[in-house]
Amino acid sequence: MHSWEKALMEVCELSSTSPDLEWILVGSVGSVLQGCDMTPGDVDIYVRHHADVERFARILEGYSLQRKYEGPLGNDWLSSIEQPVFTQTFGSGFTWTKGCWLIEGFKVEVVHISDSAGIPDSLSGEGIWEGGRFIWSYCKLVKCGAFSIPAVPLEIQLESNLRRKRMERVQSIVAALKQNGYDADLLNKALSTENLNYFASAVK
């Protein structure tokens, strides 16, 4: 079993005591569990409500550092008892609150986005953003061990990865959609007009 699987199942086990906690799996782990050939770098989780980052921090407190992380609030930052979460605003206005833990030697990030700073997120024309408001209506249950986990569908992940020009991931997602099938209606909503044209060419 991969370390990311162990980490994810530990999160599922600990969070199962809070069934009203609304969270969704995003990123590479969600892609792999939907048939993509990728090597995950971390477990990425979005929560629907800002307060749920703090709730996750309490659930995962056993993995928090005993002393506050003294480095910068960047990719290497980890949650501690003293500072379980932090909020960061970027120059564009994009704002998120997150916690981060090492579980089974694998990084787990829990994030709530409170200001998207105008990132396009639309059901008609601009495409659905993986961190946007529509993902909750289109979540897909994926299996990891005994757990069924809500995840952002590959159709929506494809749009986000095309926007970010992460072409290795794009190619892996397209390959999985071609092999396993896809929801054409969701794809038409999830992809921008430009990216729909790309997909049409890619699946020929």
Secondary structure by P-SEA (a helix, b strand, c coil): ccaaaaaaaaaaaaacccccbbbbbbcaaaaaaacccccccbbbbbbcccaaaaaaaaaaccccccccccccccccccccccccbbbbbccccccccccccccccbbbbbbbbccccccccccccccccccccccccbbbbbbcccbbbbbccaaaaaaaaaaacaaaaaaaaaaaaaaccccaaaaaaaccaaaaaaaaaaac
